[in-house]
């Protein structure tokens, strides 16, 4: 991690031309830089119209200046924000002026990192900033706001508090073995164990939902040529994303579209039709299709219901990848739309009959439930930490119930709390922080 003693500067708006651009300065030198660039220090937390000048006093731009004295700022340090015209040259000149006055270019995520290090945010809240910026659906954005507001952290801390109370009970029993009351057989202890186990299950389930909500779900559409893959892609996406003709092999590259299923961001991947004797260009499309399948969360295997030689799934698919067999073109066979046996769905990409059943099936495969205002975003590392924490808890509970080993339970509870601390950042490492904040954009 870079030195926290440095004053940092960066543009907080994305590169390009826009009506407004924001440059942010944070650190001990922010007040001095503000006086040099603005002529005087603005009233704290008050939007003030000022001219912006460089170190030589040459005017660069004019706009709104905001100054936040430490510790009442996003980073916990003194912060200067300059809201000027959003051109890349103007933004570059303002950043260069701040650097000439003693600041340095901020690293990706360094403003948020300083907010975390100065106890303005915990690690979950800091990660939620990136999740909010990159939200693929309105539901994901609302869930990220809940994480940023502390909903996920509150749930983790609530479980940690229950474990603390349980640990206190156990360690008291260990410290006072001469007491007539057997604390390790106390009904209250058993109830606390059960309560912690139930809380673990509920939190892991909600976190799993939060991860799907954040990361989305990738569905790859495969099948023989002319089975209706591109037509289904267009139907699900609601637009003419893929070219549809009666000529086999029209799709020769990977096409991607994002759709929203009850708040779940689903990436649809349309691929070249799989057959044995393609031309050279189509063969490359088929190769790419097989690569896409390897990274899929689920596969839609499209069959032409009107083709007597449609066969089953002829392509080897990863064993762990769930597959939905879609019998398309039922408008030509007069079959009823809906779910069939062995994870099969009958539909018509031409008329739209049965598509709602397919959407529901995709949502079910993802294990996603629209939890509305109760949802929050989460990441794989959160699930990994929770899994380790639960494993320690279960190991300790087993040691108590089978061998009355209170010391082992107390130690496992300590390790359990340590794993939970990694989620919010109460216990963390510089390596983990560097990895997390490197995902942020510069200026956040």
N, C-alpha and C positions, 0 to 999 in steps of 0.2 A: 504494500500500500504506500502511496505517496505521503510526504510529510504533511501533517495537519497544520503545521505552522505557516505554510504558504497561503497566500491569498490567490484564489483561482477565479478564472473568468471563462465564459463560453456563451455562445448564442443558445438561447433556450427554445428557439423556434427552428423548424426544419429548413434545410437549404432550399433556396429557390426564391421566386419573387412573390411577395404578398403585400397586403395593405399595411400590416404592422409586423415588426420584428422585435424580439426582446433579447437583450444582452444582460446576463446576470453575473455579478461579482460577489464573492463571499470570502470573508477572512478579516484579519486584524487591520489590514490596509484599506479595507473598503471605504471607511470614512475619509481617509486622506485622498483616495482616488476620486471619491465623489466631489470633494471640494475642488480638486484640480480640474475635473472635467465639467463641473457645473458652475463653478465660481463661488458657491457657498453650499452648505449642507441643507438639503430640504428638511422641512418639518417631518419628524418620524411618522411613518405609516400614512402619509398624506400625499395624494397624487398632485404633482406640481409640474406646470409647463416650464421647460428649461431648454436652453441651447446646449448641445453637447460639443465639447472641444477636445482636441488632442493635447499632448504634453506641451506643445509649443503655443497653445492658445488658439489654434486655427479651428474654426467651426467645421464640424462634420455633419451635424443634423440637428433637428429640434424635435422635441416630443415630450412625453410624460416621464418624469423621474420619481422613483419611489425608494425610500431608505428605511431599512428595518434594523434598528440597533440590537446588538446582542443582549440577552439571549432570546428575545421575542421575534424570531424569524424561522423560516423553514429549516435552515441548517443549524440554528442555535448560535451562529456567528453573525457579525454585522454583514448585512446584505444590501447591495445596491442593484436596482433594476432600471434599465434604460429602455423605454418603449418608443422606438423610432420607426421610420419608414422601412418596410420589409424587403429591401433589396440586398442581394448577397454582398455587393461592394460596401454598402453602408454598414452592414453587420460586421464585415471584416475590418473596416476602419475603426469601429468602436472597440472591437476586441483588441486590435493592435494598439490602440491608444491606452487601454487599461494595462496591457502587457508592458508598454513603455514606461508606465508609472509604477511598475513593481509587481504586477500580478503575473501569473503563469496560466497557460492553457489548461483547462480542466480535463481530466481523464473521463472516459465514459462512466456515468453513474456517480461521479465524485461528490456532487451536491447531495444526493440521497445518502451516500455513504456517510458523509459528515453529519447528516440529520440523524442517522442511526447511531453513530459513535457519540453524538451529543445528547442521546436519549430523547430525541424528538419523535422518533419512530422506532418500533421494533423491526426485526428482520422480515416478518410476514407483511407488515404494512409497507415496508420499502419495496418488496417484491410486487405488491399489489399496484404500485404506481405503473410498472411496466405492463402488468396485466390489463390495467384500465386503458392504457394507450393502445395496446394491441388487441383489444376486444373484438371478436368476430361477430357478436350478436348483441342486441340490446340487453338480453338477460345476462350475458357474460359481463357486460359493462356494469350493470347494477350489482352483480355479485362481487366484482372487483372493488367497487365503492364500499361494500360492506366489509371486505377484508381490510381495505385502507382505513376504515373507521374503527377497526379493532374487533370485529365480530369473531373472526377465526382465532385471533390471539386470546380473546376472552374465553373461548371454549377450551383452548389448550391450557390456559392458566387455571381454569376451573378444575380440570382433571388433575393438574399438578397439585392443587391445593388439597384435593381429596386424598391423593397419595401421601401428601405431607402429614395429614391427620392420621392416616393409617400407619405410617411409619412411626409417628410419635407414640401411638398406642403400643406397637410392637416393641419399640426400644424401651418403653417404660416397663414392660413385662420382663425384658431381659435384664434391666438394671436393678429390679427389685424382685429377685426370685424367691426371697424368703416370705413374701406376702402370701397369706392364706388363699387369696382369690387367684385362680388360674386364669390370667388375662388372655393367654393364647387359646383358651377354650371358650372364651367369652362369646356369647351370641352376638354382641355388638360388633366384634371383630369380623365374624363371618358375614354379617350383613354389610359391613363396609367393603369387604372383599367382593361381594356380589355387586354392590353398587358401582365399584370401580370397574369391574368387568363389563357391566352394562354400558357405562359411560365410554369405555374404550370402543366397544362395538358401534355405538351411535356416532362417535366422532370419526372413526375410520370410514364408516359408510358415507358420512357427509363430506369427508375429505376426498374420498374416491369420486363422488359426484362433482366436487369442485375441480378436481383435476380434469375430468372429461369436459367440463364446462370451459375451462381455460384452454386446454390443448386441442379441443375439437375431435373429430372422428373422420378418418380417411376411408372412403369406400371406393374400391376399384371395380369398374364394370368390364367384364370379360365375356367371351363367347365366340361362336363361329361368325364368319362374315354374314351380313344381312339378317342377323337375328333381331335387330332393332335396338342395338346398344346406343347409338347416337340419338335415336328418337326418344328413348327413355331418358337420356341425359338432358335433352331439350325440355322434356315434360317436367322433370324434377326441378330443373333450374329456372323454368318459366321464361326461357328465351332461346333463340336460335343459336345456340353456342356451337353446335356441330353441324356439318354438312350432311344432309340426308338424301340419298339417291337409291335407285334400285340396283346400281352397280355394286357388286361385291368388292370389298377392300377400299371403300372411300376414305375411311379413317386410317391414316398412316403414321400419325404421331400421337403423343399424349396430350389430351385436352383436360383442363381442370376448371371446375366451377365451384363456387361456394354457395351452399344453401343453408337455410335456417329451419330446423325442425324443433318447434316449441322452445326456442332459445338455445338449442344445441347447434354449434357450427359444424356442418358436415362438408368435407371436401370431396366432391365427386371427381373421379378420374376415369375418363373415357379412353379406351385403348383400341388398337388395331385388332381386327378379327383374327382368331387363331385358326390357321389351316396349314396343310402339309406342303403345298406347292406354290408359295407366294413369289412375286418378283423380288428383285434385290431391294428396292425401296420399301416395299411392304414388309419384307423380312426384317428390316431394321426396326420397323414399327412394332412387329411382334416381339422382337428381342426386348425392346423398351417396355412393352406391356408386361412381360414376365418379370422384369426388374421391379415395375410398379407393384405387382402383386406381392412381392416379397416384403414390401414396407406397408402393406395395407392393414388396417384394423379389421376390415371385413371385405368380402368379395360378393358381388352380384353376378351370378352365372346366368347369362341370358340365353334362353332357348326359344326357337321359333315353333310355337305350338302347332302351326300348320304344316311343318316339315316332318314327314314320316321318318326321316333319317336324322332327326335332331339328336338322338342319343343322350347320354348322361353327361357327367362332368368328365371330359376327356383329357383335361390338362392336370398335371400334378400340381397341387396346391400345398402350401405349408400346412402341416397337421394342426397347428394351433390357431389358424385363421378361420373364423366362422364364415360360412357360406350360405347365402340365400339363393335358391334356384328360382329364377323368374321365368315363368311360361308366358311369353309375350305373344301378341297377335291373336288373342282369344276372340277378337271381333270376327276372325275368319273361321273359327271353329265352333262358335256358339257355346263355349264353355262359360260357366259362371265365374265371375270375378271373386277373388278372395284367397284366403289361406288354404293350402292343401296339406297333404302329409309330408313328413320329412323336410320341414323347413322350406316348403315350396309355396310360391305365391303366383296366382294366375291374374294377369292384367292385360290391358291393351294400351300401349304407348300412343296409339292413334286417337282413341276416344277418352282416355284418362281413367277408364273403369279399373278399379283395384289399386290405384296409385296411393290412396290414403292408407291402405293396408300395408303397402311396402314402406311408407314413411314410418308407420308405427313399428314395423319389424326392425327397421334400422335403429330407431330409438331404443328398442328393447335390447338389441345386440350390444349397443353402447352402454347399457345399464344406466341410462340417464332418466332421471325423474325431474320434472320442472318443480322445484321447491319454492318458486316465487321469492318472497321477501326473506326466506330463511336460507337462501343459498349464499355461498362465498366461494372465491376461487382458491385453488390449491395447486401444488406441484408434486412431481414425483418424489423429490427429496423429503417433502412433508410426510408422504405415505411411507417411505422407507424408515424415517425416524419413528413414526407411530408403530410400525410393525416391530421394530427392535424394542421399543418401549413395552409393547404388549407381551413380547416374548419373555422379557425379563420379569414382568408382572406374573405371567402364568407359571414360570419356573419357580418363582418365590412362593406363590400360592400352593403349588404342588409340594414343595419342601415342607411347608407348614402342615398341610393336611395329612401328608403321608408319614412324615418323620418328626413333626412338631419342632422343626428346626427354625426357631424364630430368628436366629442370627443370619441364616441364609435368606430368609424373607426380607429382613432389613437391608441386607446388601443388594439384593435384586431390586428393591424399591428405590435405593439410591441410584443404581444404574438406570432404572426406568425414568426417574426424574431428570437425569443427565441427558438422556435421549430426547425427552420432551423439550429440554432447554435449548437443544440445537435448532428447533423449529422457530422459536421466537428470537433466537440470538442471545439468550441469557448465557448460553455456553456455546462458543463458536471458535473458529480458527481463522487466521489471516488468509489461509489458502481458500477456505470456503467463501469468505467475504469477497476476495478477489474474483472468484468465479461468478458469484451472484451479480456483483455490480458491474462486471464487464459486459453483461447483457444489456445494460441501460444505454440509451442514446446520450451523446454529449450534451450537456446543458441540464440534465436531470440528476 
